[in-house]
Amino acid sequence: MHPNPIFHTQEDDANLAYARERAFGVLAASGADGPWMSHIPFLLDEDGQTLWLHLLRSNPIARALKAAPLPARIAVSGPDSYISPDWYGVDDQVPTWNYIAVHVTGTLEVRPQEELHDLLDRQSAFFEDRLLPKPPWTPSKMSEGVMEKMMRAIVPCRMSVTGVDGTWKLNQNKPDAVRLRTADHVEAYGQGTDLAVLAALMRGADRQGG
């Protein structure tokens, strides 16, 4: 997380809502030989207290969970872009990077295998709903026994959420005219991801909030 408090003005509910909507991030936990990291989709309950995911059995995190629950963190990345000093239109500036990132921390545990099918159904439904009016994919489209065979390779997991933090670095530390001019350049020439989304968020930001 960026240390400047001006980029941490979003309330917990806003950070959790962003993580819930994005529903994909990097899961990190500590191992004997250093950090373990996995890119995973997840579901975050509406109350923001419980997060659900699944892991391959061969994943080091899943193996460690057999012994005991683990402290863990999920980093959720949003739109981002390089910011050229020339875009500000004022002197004595330096390059930087604008971005949104939300970190969800908590205790991760493995859950009974009987919960896996429901978790996978809920996850697929969550993402398939975004593809409407396409008829949603459901497990019923699979041949008999295939999904059950594939499910043997993964385990359901639950994170009890204990904290959330977010960086919304959108040039709130610049005068409005400078920030808006920079947003135009991000949309036209930015280097990163979801540039139009980032530019729109920059235009909506101010010096008091994200």
C-alpha positions as CSV (number, residue, x, y, z in Angstrom):
1,M,0.0,0.0,0.0
2,H,1.2,3.5,-0.8
3,P,2.2,5.4,2.4
4,N,0.6,8.7,1.5
5,P,-2.7,8.9,3.4
6,I,-4.2,11.1,0.7
7,F,-4.5,7.9,-1.4
8,H,-6.3,6.0,1.4
9,T,-9.5,7.9,1.7
10,Q,-11.9,5.2,0.7
11,E,-14.0,3.6,3.4
12,D,-13.8,-0.1,4.1
13,D,-17.1,-0.7,2.5
14,A,-15.9,0.9,-0.8
15,N,-12.7,-1.2,-0.8
16,L,-14.6,-4.3,-0.1
17,A,-17.2,-3.5,-2.8
18,Y,-14.3,-3.1,-5.3
19,A,-12.8,-6.4,-4.3
20,R,-16.2,-8.1,-4.5
21,E,-16.8,-6.8,-8.0
22,R,-13.3,-7.5,-9.3
23,A,-13.4,-11.0,-7.8
24,F,-9.9,-11.9,-8.9
25,G,-6.5,-11.3,-7.1
26,V,-3.2,-12.7,-5.9
27,L,-3.4,-14.8,-2.8
28,A,-0.3,-14.7,-0.6
29,A,0.7,-16.7,2.4
30,S,4.1,-17.3,4.1
31,G,6.0,-20.5,3.7
32,A,9.2,-21.9,5.1
33,D,11.0,-21.1,1.8
34,G,9.5,-17.6,1.3
35,P,6.1,-16.2,0.3
36,W,3.6,-18.4,-1.6
37,M,1.5,-16.7,-4.2
38,S,-1.4,-17.8,-6.4
39,H,-3.7,-16.0,-8.8
40,I,-7.2,-16.9,-7.9
41,P,-10.9,-16.0,-8.5
42,F,-12.9,-15.6,-5.4
43,L,-16.3,-14.7,-3.9
44,L,-16.7,-12.1,-1.2
45,D,-19.9,-12.3,0.9
46,E,-22.1,-9.2,1.0
47,D,-21.2,-8.5,4.7
48,G,-17.5,-8.5,3.8
49,Q,-16.6,-10.9,6.5
50,T,-16.1,-14.1,4.5
51,L,-14.2,-14.8,1.3
52,W,-14.5,-18.1,-0.7
53,L,-12.0,-19.7,-3.1
54,H,-10.7,-23.0,-4.3
55,L,-7.1,-24.2,-4.8
56,L,-5.5,-27.1,-6.6
57,R,-4.5,-29.8,-4.1
58,S,-0.9,-29.6,-5.4
59,N,-0.7,-25.8,-4.5
60,P,1.7,-25.2,-1.7
61,I,-0.8,-23.1,0.1
62,A,-3.4,-26.0,0.0
63,R,-0.8,-28.4,1.2
64,A,0.0,-26.2,4.2
65,L,-3.6,-25.7,5.1
66,K,-3.8,-29.5,5.8
67,A,-1.9,-28.8,9.0
68,A,-3.5,-25.6,10.2
69,P,-5.2,-22.4,9.0
70,L,-2.9,-19.7,7.7
71,P,-2.7,-15.9,7.9
72,A,-3.2,-14.8,4.3
73,R,-3.7,-11.7,2.1
74,I,-5.3,-11.2,-1.3
75,A,-4.1,-8.3,-3.4
76,V,-6.8,-7.1,-5.9
77,S,-5.4,-4.9,-8.7
78,G,-7.5,-2.5,-10.7
79,P,-6.8,-0.1,-13.6
80,D,-3.3,1.4,-13.8
81,S,-1.1,3.5,-16.0
82,Y,2.3,5.2,-16.2
83,I,2.1,8.9,-15.7
84,S,4.5,11.1,-17.7
85,P,5.6,14.4,-16.0
86,D,5.0,16.1,-19.3
87,W,1.2,15.5,-19.0
88,Y,0.9,17.7,-16.0
89,G,1.7,20.9,-17.9
90,V,3.6,22.2,-14.8
91,D,7.3,22.3,-14.1
92,D,9.5,20.2,-11.8
93,Q,7.4,17.0,-11.8
94,V,8.6,13.4,-11.9
95,P,7.2,10.1,-13.4
96,T,4.8,8.1,-11.3
97,W,2.2,5.4,-11.7
98,N,-1.5,5.8,-11.0
99,Y,-3.5,2.7,-9.9
100,I,-6.1,1.1,-7.7
101,A,-5.2,-1.8,-5.4
102,V,-7.2,-3.3,-2.5
103,H,-5.7,-5.8,0.0
104,V,-8.0,-8.1,1.9
105,T,-6.4,-9.9,4.9
106,G,-7.6,-12.7,7.1
107,T,-7.3,-16.3,8.2
108,L,-7.5,-19.0,5.4
109,E,-8.7,-22.5,6.1
110,V,-9.6,-25.5,4.0
111,R,-13.2,-26.5,4.1
112,P,-14.9,-29.9,3.8
113,Q,-14.9,-31.3,0.2
114,E,-18.7,-31.6,0.4
115,E,-18.8,-27.7,0.1
116,L,-16.9,-27.6,-3.2
117,H,-19.8,-28.2,-5.6
118,D,-21.8,-25.4,-4.2
119,L,-18.8,-23.1,-4.2
120,L,-18.1,-23.8,-7.9
121,D,-21.8,-23.3,-8.8
122,R,-21.8,-20.0,-7.0
123,Q,-18.6,-18.8,-8.7
124,S,-19.6,-19.8,-12.2
125,A,-23.0,-18.2,-11.7
126,F,-21.4,-15.0,-10.5
127,F,-19.3,-14.6,-13.7
128,E,-21.8,-16.1,-16.1
129,D,-24.4,-13.5,-15.0
130,R,-22.1,-10.8,-16.5
131,L,-22.4,-12.4,-19.9
132,L,-26.1,-12.1,-20.2
133,P,-28.0,-12.3,-22.5
134,K,-25.9,-15.4,-23.3
135,P,-27.5,-18.4,-21.7
136,P,-25.5,-19.1,-18.6
137,W,-23.2,-22.1,-18.5
138,T,-24.1,-24.6,-15.8
139,P,-22.5,-27.9,-14.8
140,S,-25.5,-29.7,-16.2
141,K,-23.9,-29.1,-19.7
142,M,-21.0,-31.5,-18.8
143,S,-21.0,-35.2,-19.4
144,E,-21.9,-37.4,-16.5
145,G,-19.1,-37.9,-14.0
146,V,-16.6,-35.5,-15.7
147,M,-17.0,-32.6,-13.2
148,E,-16.9,-35.0,-10.2
149,K,-13.6,-36.3,-11.5
150,M,-12.1,-32.9,-12.1
151,M,-13.3,-31.7,-8.6
152,R,-11.0,-34.3,-7.0
153,A,-8.0,-32.2,-7.9
154,I,-9.2,-29.1,-6.0
155,V,-10.2,-28.1,-2.5
156,P,-12.6,-25.4,-1.2
157,C,-11.2,-22.7,1.1
158,R,-12.6,-20.0,3.2
159,M,-11.0,-16.8,4.5
160,S,-12.3,-15.1,7.6
161,V,-11.7,-11.4,6.8
162,T,-10.0,-9.4,9.5
163,G,-8.9,-6.3,7.6
164,V,-9.0,-4.4,4.3
165,D,-7.0,-1.5,2.9
166,G,-7.0,0.3,-0.4
167,T,-4.8,2.6,-2.4
168,W,-6.7,4.8,-5.0
169,K,-3.8,6.8,-6.5
170,L,-5.5,9.1,-8.9
171,N,-3.5,12.4,-8.7
172,Q,-5.6,13.7,-5.8
173,N,-2.4,15.5,-4.7
174,K,-2.5,17.7,-7.8
175,P,-4.7,20.8,-8.6
176,D,-7.9,19.9,-10.3
177,A,-6.9,21.3,-13.7
178,V,-3.7,19.3,-13.6
179,R,-5.5,16.1,-12.7
180,L,-8.1,16.5,-15.4
181,R,-5.5,17.3,-18.0
182,T,-3.5,14.2,-17.0
183,A,-6.6,12.0,-17.1
184,D,-7.1,13.1,-20.8
185,H,-3.5,11.9,-21.6
186,V,-4.0,8.7,-19.7
187,E,-7.1,7.9,-21.8
188,A,-5.3,8.8,-25.1
189,Y,-1.7,7.6,-24.4
190,G,-1.5,5.6,-21.2
191,Q,0.5,2.5,-20.6
192,G,-1.3,0.0,-18.4
193,T,-4.7,-1.6,-18.1
194,D,-8.3,-0.3,-18.3
195,L,-7.1,3.1,-19.3
196,A,-10.6,4.6,-19.9
197,V,-11.7,3.4,-16.5
198,L,-8.7,4.9,-14.8
199,A,-9.2,8.2,-16.6
200,A,-12.8,8.3,-15.6
201,L,-11.9,7.6,-11.9
202,M,-9.2,10.4,-12.1
203,R,-11.8,12.8,-13.3
204,G,-14.1,11.9,-10.5
205,A,-11.3,12.2,-7.8
206,D,-10.6,15.3,-5.7
207,R,-8.1,16.3,-3.1
208,Q,-10.4,15.0,-0.3
209,G,-11.3,11.6,-1.7
210,G,-10.8,8.8,-4.2
